[in-house]
């Protein structure tokens, strides 16, 4: 998933999306369990993400995506994060740290960047687990970012990734 692509993708009300029961997402090659979805978030379909939400009050998008296979197996977390922000300009990294996440390490990055000339702020977690890569992204205008980022961070760090079919 490229955040630049996903952030500009059209969103719509859900219908026919891959299986999500409100607690677990089950895709063809990945699955993950999520905590309770904040009431302010509504589910949307985004072509570039397995699961996506919109927080209208904060003009924020929440994107959850995963992929499995050899393609990303040896790619460092920093490089995987850079792939997510391709297409952005004027990047200003606020923080970047490796944190424990779901019994692995994840790279947690917060940055400001312009997307198509519009300044946005990003909160990104990238996790590699069991030959899969998971991207969890929150993006909002800088003036609204601080209002929604804490809820996203609580949500994201409670996600449990698992092999498909388990």
C-alpha positions in Angstrom: 0.0 0.0 0.0 1.2 3.5 -0.8 -0.2 6.1 1.6 -0.1 8.6 -1.2 -2.2 6.3 -3.4 -4.5 5.3 -0.6 -5.0 8.8 0.7 -6.2 10.0 -2.7 -8.3 7.0 -3.5 -12.0 7.5 -3.5 -13.8 6.2 -0.5 -17.3 5.0 -0.3 -19.6 3.3 2.1 -18.8 -0.4 2.5 -20.4 -3.1 0.5 -18.9 -6.3 -0.7 -15.7 -5.7 1.2 -13.5 -8.6 2.4 -14.6 -10.3 5.6 -14.5 -8.0 8.7 -16.8 -8.8 11.6 -15.9 -5.8 13.7 -13.2 -7.6 15.6 -11.3 -9.7 13.0 -10.3 -9.1 9.4 -9.8 -12.3 7.3 -8.3 -11.9 3.9 -6.9 -14.4 1.4 -3.4 -14.3 2.7 -3.5 -12.3 5.9 -5.7 -11.8 8.9 -5.6 -9.7 12.0 -7.7 -9.0 15.1 -8.4 -5.5 16.1 -9.7 -3.9 19.3 -13.0 -2.1 19.5 -13.2 0.4 16.6 -13.7 4.0 17.9 -17.3 5.2 17.5 -16.1 8.2 15.5 -14.7 6.0 12.8 -16.8 4.7 9.9 -15.8 1.9 7.7 -15.0 2.8 4.1 -13.7 0.8 1.1 -10.3 1.9 -0.2 -8.7 -0.1 -3.1 -5.2 0.3 -1.6 -6.0 -1.1 1.9 -7.4 -4.3 3.3 -9.4 -2.4 5.9 -10.0 1.4 6.1 -11.9 3.9 8.2 -12.7 7.5 8.0 -12.9 9.9 11.0 -14.9 12.7 9.4 -14.7 15.1 12.4 -10.9 15.1 12.1 -10.8 14.7 8.3 -8.6 11.7 9.0 -8.2 8.4 7.2 -7.1 5.1 8.9 -5.7 2.4 6.6 -4.8 -1.1 7.6 -3.0 -3.3 5.0 -1.0 -6.5 4.9 0.8 -8.7 2.4 2.7 -11.9 2.6 5.4 -13.5 0.5 9.1 -13.3 -0.3 9.0 -9.8 -1.9 9.4 -7.8 1.3 11.0 -10.5 3.5 14.5 -8.9 3.6 13.5 -5.3 3.2 14.3 -3.2 6.3 11.4 -1.5 8.1 12.8 1.9 7.2 12.6 1.1 3.5 9.1 -0.3 3.8 8.0 3.0 5.5 9.7 5.0 2.7 7.6 3.0 0.2 4.5 4.1 2.0 5.2 7.8 1.7 6.4 7.7 -1.9 4.7 10.6 -3.7 4.9 13.0 -0.8 7.2 16.0 -0.6 8.5 18.4 2.0 8.9 15.6 4.5 9.5 16.5 8.1 10.0 13.5 10.4 8.7 14.3 13.9 9.8 10.9 15.3 10.9 7.5 14.2 11.4 4.6 16.7 11.5 0.9 16.8 9.0 -0.4 19.3 7.8 -3.8 20.5 4.6 -4.7 18.7 2.7 -8.0 18.7 5.7 -10.0 19.9 7.9 -8.5 17.1 9.5 -5.1 16.4 7.7 -2.4 14.4 8.9 0.9 13.1 6.7 3.7 14.4 7.0 6.9 12.4 5.3 10.3 12.7 5.9 12.9 10.0 4.5 15.9 8.2 4.6 15.8 4.5 2.8 17.4 1.5 0.6 15.2 -0.7 -0.3 16.9 -3.9 0.8 20.2 -2.3 -1.5 19.8 0.7 0.2 19.4 4.1 -0.8 16.3 6.0 0.5 14.5 9.1 1.1 10.8 9.3 1.3 8.2 12.1 2.6 5.0 10.6 3.4 1.5 12.1 5.2 -1.0 9.9 5.4 -4.6 11.2 7.0 -7.7 9.7 5.6 -11.0 11.1 5.6 -14.5 9.8 6.7 -13.6 6.3 4.1 -10.9 6.1 4.3 -7.1 6.3 1.6 -5.0 8.0 1.1 -1.3 7.5 -1.2 0.7 9.9 -1.6 4.3 8.9 -3.4 7.4 10.3 -3.3 10.5 8.2 -5.0 13.9 8.9 -4.5 17.6 8.4 -1.9 18.9 10.9 -4.4 21.0 12.8 -6.6 18.0 13.5 -3.9 15.3 13.8 -3.4 15.7 17.6 -7.1 15.2 18.3 -7.2 11.8 16.7 -3.7 10.3 16.8 -3.9 9.0 20.4 -7.0 6.9 19.6 -5.3 5.6 16.5 -2.2 4.7 18.5 -4.2 2.8 21.1 -6.0 1.0 18.4 -3.0 0.2 16.3 -0.8 -1.2 19.1 -3.6 -3.6 20.1 -3.8 -5.2 16.7 -2.8 -8.8 16.6 -1.6 -10.2 13.2 -1.9 -13.9 12.4 -1.3 -16.2 9.5 -4.3 -16.4 7.2 -6.7 -19.2 8.1 -5.8 -19.1 11.8 
